[in-house]
Amino acid sequence: MLQFKVFGIQIKLSFLFFAVVTIYLILDRSGVGYCGVLAAVTHELGHIIAYFIVGERPKSVALSIEGMRITSSDRYLTIGKDIFALSAGCFTNFAVFFLLYFGMGKDPELTQIALVQLSIGLFNLIPVGALDGGMILKRVLNEILSVRAALLTCKFLSWLIVLPIFFYGVLLLFREQNVTLIITAAFLILSLLQDHRV
């Protein structure tokens, strides 16, 4: 893993990350694979910029086999600053969507990029586990409940959301041979199981 610092932020780059992205783009038959990568990068840049806006900087940014992960600094952020930083990735995706979809005419390629930006933003707002929505939910509940009660509530709500998505994904797999939703649900389940181990 290659490691270096930029503006005091520890950057960690795994060659496996770039290998997986390259294979994904090569195997992508839809032609929208690059849109997803672009939307993910846009999303993470939104978080990084938000941290600087609130007077903080992330501790590290890692690009690994698990994807892109930002670790916040060890300093305590107020709930308002924390929610701003956590939601900034999604709102950056939404801003790019509105700019491309409503401000750049009806170019089919820009429309495709815009819709993927919207999808990534909405997906990350799902209140599950390590997604932005889950982190925001945990932060809010920590303010009004005990730490244990907040953790149990987050786990319960996460499973309550993920299991129907998984079963609907199984249904789509058998009815239409569509694997997208079941892969997404499997990713969410794995992230929840990983949270249980932490």
Sequence and secondary structure as in RCSB ss.txt:
>XXXX:A:sequence
MLQFKVFGIQIKLSFLFFAVVTIYLILDRSGVGYCGVLAAVTHELGHIIAYFIVGERPKSVALSIEGMRITSSDR
YLTIGKDIFALSAGCFTNFAVFFLLYFGMGKDPELTQIALVQLSIGLFNLIPVGALDGGMILKRVLNEILSVRAA
LLTCKFLSWLIVLPIFFYGVLLLFREQNVTLIITAAFLILSLLQDHRV
>XXXX:A:secstr
 EEEEETTEEEEE HHHHHHHHHHHHH  SS HHHHHHHHHHHHHHHHHHHHHTT   SEEEEETTEEEEE  SS
   HHHHHHHHHHHHHHHHHHHHHHHHHS   HHHHHHHHHHHHHHHHHTS STTSHHHHHHHHHHHHHS HHHH
HHHHHHHHHHHHHHHHHHHHHHHHHH   HHHHHHHHHHHHHHHHHH 
